[in-house]
Amino acid sequence: MSCLTGGRCLRQCGWVTTTETPGDAAHARVQAARDLRAAVLERQRADARVALLVQVLRAAGATWGEVGAELGVTRQAARQRFGGDELTA
């Protein structure tokens, strides 16, 4: 069980706290929803930055194999995810 799926680990990491009253539970739920929205936004920004940097690498002459190596995936996976068509100026 990973840290993100194990409730006990989440509590130990300080991401989830035991609440004493229903008001505390409601506050924890609201805070968790805010944190989730923030994490989604961070991921979207990171994904956009990765896509831009892939374009920069490709424009500089990097092969899909080199891009894949930097991403930790195969060249085929990199090409499939970031648009196998060659970039147009």
C-alpha positions as CSV (number, residue, x, y, z in Angstrom):
1,M,0.0,0.0,0.0
2,S,1.5,3.3,-1.0
3,C,1.7,6.4,1.2
4,L,-1.1,8.1,-0.8
5,T,-3.5,5.2,-0.4
6,G,-2.8,4.1,3.2
7,G,-4.9,6.1,5.6
8,R,-2.5,5.3,8.5
9,C,0.4,6.6,6.5
10,L,-1.5,9.7,5.6
11,R,-2.1,10.5,9.2
12,Q,1.5,9.8,10.1
13,C,2.7,12.2,7.3
14,G,0.4,14.9,8.8
15,W,-1.8,15.1,5.7
16,V,-4.8,13.8,7.5
17,T,-5.6,14.5,11.2
18,T,-8.0,12.8,13.5
19,T,-10.9,15.2,14.3
20,E,-12.7,15.4,17.5
21,T,-15.9,17.2,16.5
22,P,-18.1,17.4,13.4
23,G,-17.1,21.0,12.9
24,D,-13.5,19.9,12.8
25,A,-14.3,17.2,10.3
26,A,-16.1,19.8,8.1
27,H,-13.1,22.1,8.3
28,A,-10.7,19.3,7.4
29,R,-12.9,18.4,4.4
30,V,-12.9,22.0,3.2
31,Q,-9.2,22.3,3.6
32,A,-8.6,19.0,1.9
33,A,-10.7,20.2,-1.1
34,R,-8.7,23.4,-1.3
35,D,-5.4,21.5,-1.1
36,L,-6.6,19.1,-3.9
37,R,-7.5,22.0,-6.1
38,A,-4.1,23.6,-5.5
39,A,-2.4,20.3,-6.3
40,V,-4.4,19.9,-9.5
41,L,-3.4,23.4,-10.6
42,E,0.3,22.7,-9.8
43,R,0.1,19.5,-11.9
44,Q,-1.5,21.4,-14.8
45,R,1.3,24.0,-14.7
46,A,4.0,21.4,-14.5
47,D,2.5,19.4,-17.4
48,A,2.4,22.6,-19.5
49,R,6.0,23.3,-18.6
50,V,7.1,19.8,-19.5
51,A,5.3,20.1,-22.9
52,L,7.0,23.4,-23.6
53,L,10.4,22.0,-22.7
54,V,9.8,19.0,-24.9
55,Q,9.1,21.4,-27.8
56,V,12.3,23.3,-26.9
57,L,14.3,20.1,-26.9
58,R,12.8,18.9,-30.2
59,A,13.4,22.3,-31.8
60,A,17.1,22.1,-30.7
61,G,17.4,18.8,-32.5
62,A,16.8,16.2,-29.7
63,T,15.5,12.9,-30.9
64,W,12.4,11.3,-29.4
65,G,14.7,8.8,-27.8
66,E,16.6,11.6,-26.0
67,V,13.3,13.2,-24.9
68,G,12.0,9.9,-23.7
69,A,15.2,9.3,-21.8
70,E,14.8,12.6,-20.0
71,L,11.2,11.8,-19.2
72,G,12.0,8.2,-18.1
73,V,9.8,6.7,-20.8
74,T,10.4,5.1,-24.2
75,R,10.8,7.2,-27.3
76,Q,7.5,5.8,-28.5
77,A,5.7,6.9,-25.3
78,A,7.3,10.4,-25.6
79,R,6.3,10.8,-29.2
80,Q,2.8,9.5,-28.6
81,R,2.2,11.8,-25.6
82,F,3.8,15.0,-27.1
83,G,2.7,14.7,-30.7
84,G,4.5,12.5,-33.0
85,D,4.2,15.0,-35.9
86,E,7.2,17.2,-36.4
87,L,6.9,20.7,-35.1
88,T,6.1,23.4,-37.5
89,A,7.7,26.9,-37.2
